[in-house]
Amino acid sequence: MNVDFHVHSVFSDGKHDPEVLVNQASKMNIFIALTDHDTSRGVSRVEGKVIPGQEVTTQYGHVVILCSFPPDPPSDLTSLVDYSYQNSCILFPSHPFDVFRKGIGKKIYEFKFNAIEIYNSKAQRWANRMAETASKQLSLIGLANSDSHVKESLGSAYNYIDLDEFNVEEILEKVRKGHVYPRPRGLTITAKLKIAQWYIERKLGLEENSSRALREMQRN
């Protein structure tokens, strides 16, 4: 079984509905965790078909939590670690050394995690190498994830787990025991173009929304 533990949908800053992502991943024989930024709202749309999670924006940067239920975690990292432990969830820092995308950096050494994202398909090579070094130093399992915001980037990274059927609790237990094998692949040219296109679309959309809000304020 192949599993991508870091995927975003329209419920945060991704382009596609959760259903689209699940269908696309299924065509590639990949299961996904839905890890939108600071929300689990999209999980209900594909309940039973994804691993529920979030990419939490902590005071130090981004950390992914995966649970057997749609989590509602705190943003304080110390409290988040406690929440994860108390609810038998999995916690790992995403792109920890990517300084351009809110990685937690050296804080990785100060908190207790279950794993480390050692390959993020959008992170710089040196950042992924630093994450892999940290995983070895801390004796933590390394994960490879797409961090997909567009469906075309699914398949750029995933993890092999020796399971025949999709069962969230069994998958989390495999991660907890370190029985996970990262499969970094890399982004295709098509995926890179779609990522760039989506970035431009979002930027223009945000600017348009800001201008509209400013005009409304000026009228009042």
Contacts in CASP RR format, 6 or more apart in sequence:
PFRMAT RR
TARGET T0000
AUTHOR 0000-0000-0000
METHOD contacts of the structure
MODEL  1
MNVDFHVHSVFSDGKHDPEVLVNQASKMNIFIALTDHDTSRGVSRVEGKV
IPGQEVTTQYGHVVILCSFPPDPPSDLTSLVDYSYQNSCILFPSHPFDVF
RKGIGKKIYEFKFNAIEIYNSKAQRWANRMAETASKQLSLIGLANSDSHV
KESLGSAYNYIDLDEFNVEEILEKVRKGHVYPRPRGLTITAKLKIAQWYI
ERKLGLEENSSRALREMQRN
1 31 0 8 1.000
1 160 0 8 1.000
1 161 0 8 1.000
1 162 0 8 1.000
1 163 0 8 1.000
1 164 0 8 1.000
1 166 0 8 1.000
1 171 0 8 1.000
2 28 0 8 1.000
2 29 0 8 1.000
2 30 0 8 1.000
2 31 0 8 1.000
2 158 0 8 1.000
2 159 0 8 1.000
2 160 0 8 1.000
2 161 0 8 1.000
2 183 0 8 1.000
3 30 0 8 1.000
3 31 0 8 1.000
3 32 0 8 1.000
3 33 0 8 1.000
3 51 0 8 1.000
3 158 0 8 1.000
3 159 0 8 1.000
3 160 0 8 1.000
3 161 0 8 1.000
3 171 0 8 1.000
4 25 0 8 1.000
4 30 0 8 1.000
4 31 0 8 1.000
4 32 0 8 1.000
4 33 0 8 1.000
4 145 0 8 1.000
4 146 0 8 1.000
4 148 0 8 1.000
4 154 0 8 1.000
4 155 0 8 1.000
4 157 0 8 1.000
4 158 0 8 1.000
4 159 0 8 1.000
5 32 0 8 1.000
5 33 0 8 1.000
5 35 0 8 1.000
5 51 0 8 1.000
5 64 0 8 1.000
5 66 0 8 1.000
5 92 0 8 1.000
5 117 0 8 1.000
5 143 0 8 1.000
5 145 0 8 1.000
5 159 0 8 1.000
5 175 0 8 1.000
6 33 0 8 1.000
6 35 0 8 1.000
6 55 0 8 1.000
6 64 0 8 1.000
6 94 0 8 1.000
6 117 0 8 1.000
6 120 0 8 1.000
6 143 0 8 1.000
6 145 0 8 1.000
6 146 0 8 1.000
6 147 0 8 1.000
6 148 0 8 1.000
7 21 0 8 1.000
7 25 0 8 1.000
7 32 0 8 1.000
7 33 0 8 1.000
7 34 0 8 1.000
7 35 0 8 1.000
7 145 0 8 1.000
7 146 0 8 1.000
7 147 0 8 1.000
7 148 0 8 1.000
7 154 0 8 1.000
8 14 0 8 1.000
8 35 0 8 1.000
8 36 0 8 1.000
8 37 0 8 1.000
8 55 0 8 1.000
8 147 0 8 1.000
8 148 0 8 1.000
8 149 0 8 1.000
9 16 0 8 1.000
9 17 0 8 1.000
9 18 0 8 1.000
9 21 0 8 1.000
9 34 0 8 1.000
9 36 0 8 1.000
9 42 0 8 1.000
10 16 0 8 1.000
10 17 0 8 1.000
10 18 0 8 1.000
11 18 0 8 1.000
11 36 0 8 1.000
11 39 0 8 1.000
11 41 0 8 1.000
11 42 0 8 1.000
12 36 0 8 1.000
12 37 0 8 1.000
12 38 0 8 1.000
12 39 0 8 1.000
12 55 0 8 1.000
13 37 0 8 1.000
13 149 0 8 1.000
13 202 0 8 1.000
14 36 0 8 1.000
14 149 0 8 1.000
14 150 0 8 1.000
14 198 0 8 1.000
15 149 0 8 1.000
15 150 0 8 1.000
15 151 0 8 1.000
15 198 0 8 1.000
15 201 0 8 1.000
16 24 0 8 1.000
16 150 0 8 1.000
16 151 0 8 1.000
17 45 0 8 1.000
18 34 0 8 1.000
18 42 0 8 1.000
18 43 0 8 1.000
18 45 0 8 1.000
18 46 0 8 1.000
18 50 0 8 1.000
19 45 0 8 1.000
19 46 0 8 1.000
20 151 0 8 1.000
21 32 0 8 1.000
21 34 0 8 1.000
21 46 0 8 1.000
21 148 0 8 1.000
21 151 0 8 1.000
21 154 0 8 1.000
22 32 0 8 1.000
22 46 0 8 1.000
22 49 0 8 1.000
22 50 0 8 1.000
24 151 0 8 1.000
24 154 0 8 1.000
25 31 0 8 1.000
25 32 0 8 1.000
25 154 0 8 1.000
25 155 0 8 1.000
28 154 0 8 1.000
28 155 0 8 1.000
30 154 0 8 1.000
30 155 0 8 1.000
30 158 0 8 1.000
31 50 0 8 1.000
31 51 0 8 1.000
31 166 0 8 1.000
31 171 0 8 1.000
32 50 0 8 1.000
32 51 0 8 1.000
32 154 0 8 1.000
33 50 0 8 1.000
33 51 0 8 1.000
33 52 0 8 1.000
33 53 0 8 1.000
33 64 0 8 1.000
33 66 0 8 1.000
34 40 0 8 1.000
34 42 0 8 1.000
34 43 0 8 1.000
34 46 0 8 1.000
34 50 0 8 1.000
34 51 0 8 1.000
34 52 0 8 1.000
34 53 0 8 1.000
35 53 0 8 1.000
35 54 0 8 1.000
35 55 0 8 1.000
35 64 0 8 1.000
35 66 0 8 1.000
36 42 0 8 1.000
36 53 0 8 1.000
36 54 0 8 1.000
36 55 0 8 1.000
37 54 0 8 1.000
37 55 0 8 1.000
37 57 0 8 1.000
38 54 0 8 1.000
38 55 0 8 1.000
38 56 0 8 1.000
38 57 0 8 1.000
38 75 0 8 1.000
39 54 0 8 1.000
40 52 0 8 1.000
40 53 0 8 1.000
40 54 0 8 1.000
40 70 0 8 1.000
40 71 0 8 1.000
40 72 0 8 1.000
43 50 0 8 1.000
43 52 0 8 1.000
43 53 0 8 1.000
43 70 0 8 1.000
44 70 0 8 1.000
48 166 0 8 1.000
48 168 0 8 1.000
49 166 0 8 1.000
51 66 0 8 1.000
51 168 0 8 1.000
51 171 0 8 1.000
51 172 0 8 1.000
52 66 0 8 1.000
52 67 0 8 1.000
52 68 0 8 1.000
52 69 0 8 1.000
52 70 0 8 1.000
52 71 0 8 1.000
52 168 0 8 1.000
53 64 0 8 1.000
53 65 0 8 1.000
53 66 0 8 1.000
53 67 0 8 1.000
53 70 0 8 1.000
53 71 0 8 1.000
54 64 0 8 1.000
54 65 0 8 1.000
54 71 0 8 1.000
54 73 0 8 1.000
55 62 0 8 1.000
55 63 0 8 1.000
55 64 0 8 1.000
55 94 0 8 1.000
56 62 0 8 1.000
56 63 0 8 1.000
56 64 0 8 1.000
56 65 0 8 1.000
56 73 0 8 1.000
56 75 0 8 1.000
56 80 0 8 1.000
57 75 0 8 1.000
57 102 0 8 1.000
58 75 0 8 1.000
58 76 0 8 1.000
58 77 0 8 1.000
58 80 0 8 1.000
58 104 0 8 1.000
59 75 0 8 1.000
59 76 0 8 1.000
59 77 0 8 1.000
60 77 0 8 1.000
60 103 0 8 1.000
60 104 0 8 1.000
60 105 0 8 1.000
60 107 0 8 1.000
61 102 0 8 1.000
61 103 0 8 1.000
61 104 0 8 1.000
61 107 0 8 1.000
62 93 0 8 1.000
62 94 0 8 1.000
62 95 0 8 1.000
62 101 0 8 1.000
62 102 0 8 1.000
62 103 0 8 1.000
62 104 0 8 1.000
63 77 0 8 1.000
63 80 0 8 1.000
63 91 0 8 1.000
63 92 0 8 1.000
63 93 0 8 1.000
63 94 0 8 1.000
63 104 0 8 1.000
63 113 0 8 1.000
64 91 0 8 1.000
64 92 0 8 1.000
64 93 0 8 1.000
64 94 0 8 1.000
64 117 0 8 1.000
65 71 0 8 1.000
65 73 0 8 1.000
65 80 0 8 1.000
65 83 0 8 1.000
65 84 0 8 1.000
65 89 0 8 1.000
65 90 0 8 1.000
65 91 0 8 1.000
66 89 0 8 1.000
66 90 0 8 1.000
66 91 0 8 1.000
66 172 0 8 1.000
66 175 0 8 1.000
67 84 0 8 1.000
67 87 0 8 1.000
67 88 0 8 1.000
67 89 0 8 1.000
67 90 0 8 1.000
67 172 0 8 1.000
68 88 0 8 1.000
68 89 0 8 1.000
68 168 0 8 1.000
68 169 0 8 1.000
68 172 0 8 1.000
69 87 0 8 1.000
71 83 0 8 1.000
71 87 0 8 1.000
71 89 0 8 1.000
73 80 0 8 1.000
73 83 0 8 1.000
73 84 0 8 1.000
74 80 0 8 1.000
74 83 0 8 1.000
77 104 0 8 1.000
77 107 0 8 1.000
77 111 0 8 1.000
78 111 0 8 1.000
80 91 0 8 1.000
81 91 0 8 1.000
81 111 0 8 1.000
81 112 0 8 1.000
81 113 0 8 1.000
83 89 0 8 1.000
84 90 0 8 1.000
84 91 0 8 1.000
84 114 0 8 1.000
85 112 0 8 1.000
88 172 0 8 1.000
89 172 0 8 1.000
90 114 0 8 1.000
90 115 0 8 1.000
90 172 0 8 1.000
90 175 0 8 1.000
90 176 0 8 1.000
91 113 0 8 1.000
91 114 0 8 1.000
91 115 0 8 1.000
92 113 0 8 1.000
92 114 0 8 1.000
92 115 0 8 1.000
92 116 0 8 1.000
92 117 0 8 1.000
92 143 0 8 1.000
93 103 0 8 1.000
93 104 0 8 1.000
93 105 0 8 1.000
93 107 0 8 1.000
93 108 0 8 1.000
93 113 0 8 1.000
93 116 0 8 1.000
93 117 0 8 1.000
94 103 0 8 1.000
94 117 0 8 1.000
94 120 0 8 1.000
94 145 0 8 1.000
94 147 0 8 1.000
95 101 0 8 1.000
95 103 0 8 1.000
95 117 0 8 1.000
95 120 0 8 1.000
95 122 0 8 1.000
95 123 0 8 1.000
95 127 0 8 1.000
95 131 0 8 1.000
95 147 0 8 1.000
96 103 0 8 1.000
96 104 0 8 1.000
96 105 0 8 1.000
96 108 0 8 1.000
96 116 0 8 1.000
96 117 0 8 1.000
96 127 0 8 1.000
96 130 0 8 1.000
96 131 0 8 1.000
96 134 0 8 1.000
97 103 0 8 1.000
97 105 0 8 1.000
97 123 0 8 1.000
97 126 0 8 1.000
97 127 0 8 1.000
97 128 0 8 1.000
97 130 0 8 1.000
97 131 0 8 1.000
97 134 0 8 1.000
98 120 0 8 1.000
98 123 0 8 1.000
98 124 0 8 1.000
98 127 0 8 1.000
99 105 0 8 1.000
99 127 0 8 1.000
101 122 0 8 1.000
101 123 0 8 1.000
108 116 0 8 1.000
108 134 0 8 1.000
108 138 0 8 1.000
109 134 0 8 1.000
109 137 0 8 1.000
109 138 0 8 1.000
113 138 0 8 1.000
113 140 0 8 1.000
114 140 0 8 1.000
114 141 0 8 1.000
114 175 0 8 1.000
114 176 0 8 1.000
115 135 0 8 1.000
115 140 0 8 1.000
115 141 0 8 1.000
115 142 0 8 1.000
115 143 0 8 1.000
115 175 0 8 1.000
115 178 0 8 1.000
115 180 0 8 1.000
116 131 0 8 1.000
116 134 0 8 1.000
116 135 0 8 1.000
116 138 0 8 1.000
116 140 0 8 1.000
116 141 0 8 1.000
116 142 0 8 1.000
116 143 0 8 1.000
117 131 0 8 1.000
117 142 0 8 1.000
117 143 0 8 1.000
117 144 0 8 1.000
117 145 0 8 1.000
118 128 0 8 1.000
118 131 0 8 1.000
118 132 0 8 1.000
118 135 0 8 1.000
118 142 0 8 1.000
118 143 0 8 1.000
118 144 0 8 1.000
118 182 0 8 1.000
119 128 0 8 1.000
119 131 0 8 1.000
119 132 0 8 1.000
119 142 0 8 1.000
119 143 0 8 1.000
119 144 0 8 1.000
119 145 0 8 1.000
119 157 0 8 1.000
119 182 0 8 1.000
119 184 0 8 1.000
120 127 0 8 1.000
120 128 0 8 1.000
120 131 0 8 1.000
120 144 0 8 1.000
120 145 0 8 1.000
120 147 0 8 1.000
120 157 0 8 1.000
121 145 0 8 1.000
121 146 0 8 1.000
121 147 0 8 1.000
121 148 0 8 1.000
121 153 0 8 1.000
121 156 0 8 1.000
121 157 0 8 1.000
121 184 0 8 1.000
121 185 0 8 1.000
121 186 0 8 1.000
121 187 0 8 1.000
122 147 0 8 1.000
122 153 0 8 1.000
122 187 0 8 1.000
122 195 0 8 1.000
123 131 0 8 1.000
123 147 0 8 1.000
128 184 0 8 1.000
132 142 0 8 1.000
134 140 0 8 1.000
135 141 0 8 1.000
135 142 0 8 1.000
141 175 0 8 1.000
141 178 0 8 1.000
141 180 0 8 1.000
142 180 0 8 1.000
142 182 0 8 1.000
143 159 0 8 1.000
143 175 0 8 1.000
143 180 0 8 1.000
143 182 0 8 1.000
144 157 0 8 1.000
144 158 0 8 1.000
144 159 0 8 1.000
144 182 0 8 1.000
144 183 0 8 1.000
144 184 0 8 1.000
145 157 0 8 1.000
145 158 0 8 1.000
145 159 0 8 1.000
146 153 0 8 1.000
146 154 0 8 1.000
146 155 0 8 1.000
146 156 0 8 1.000
146 157 0 8 1.000
146 158 0 8 1.000
147 153 0 8 1.000
148 154 0 8 1.000
148 155 0 8 1.000
148 156 0 8 1.000
149 195 0 8 1.000
149 198 0 8 1.000
150 191 0 8 1.000
150 194 0 8 1.000
150 195 0 8 1.000
150 198 0 8 1.000
152 188 0 8 1.000
152 190 0 8 1.000
152 191 0 8 1.000
152 194 0 8 1.000
152 195 0 8 1.000
153 187 0 8 1.000
153 191 0 8 1.000
153 194 0 8 1.000
153 195 0 8 1.000
155 185 0 8 1.000
156 185 0 8 1.000
156 186 0 8 1.000
156 187 0 8 1.000
156 188 0 8 1.000
156 191 0 8 1.000
157 182 0 8 1.000
157 183 0 8 1.000
157 184 0 8 1.000
157 185 0 8 1.000
157 186 0 8 1.000
158 183 0 8 1.000
158 185 0 8 1.000
159 180 0 8 1.000
159 181 0 8 1.000
159 182 0 8 1.000
159 183 0 8 1.000
160 180 0 8 1.000
160 181 0 8 1.000
160 183 0 8 1.000
161 171 0 8 1.000
161 174 0 8 1.000
161 175 0 8 1.000
161 179 0 8 1.000
161 180 0 8 1.000
161 181 0 8 1.000
162 174 0 8 1.000
162 179 0 8 1.000
163 170 0 8 1.000
163 171 0 8 1.000
163 174 0 8 1.000
174 180 0 8 1.000
187 195 0 8 1.000
END
